[in-house]
């Protein structure tokens, strides 16, 4: 019984977050309330657990590849 409020809070957070992860055609990425892909501080797209290469966004893949190439030099 002591953990019931915590469980309720976690459940509410999960249900409010899940639709934004699955919204639109960016299913493999974390998206904001407008459906735009969330990017990290270095400009890379933030993937969700549902990301697969088949669901990959072209721009995000290009940015990732260019970043990897720059670090190899």
Buried (B, 14 or more C-beta within 10 A) or exposed (E): EEEEEEEEEEEEEEEEEEEBBEBEEBBBBBBEEEEEBBBEEEEEBBBBEEBEEEBBBEEBEEBBEEEEEEEEE
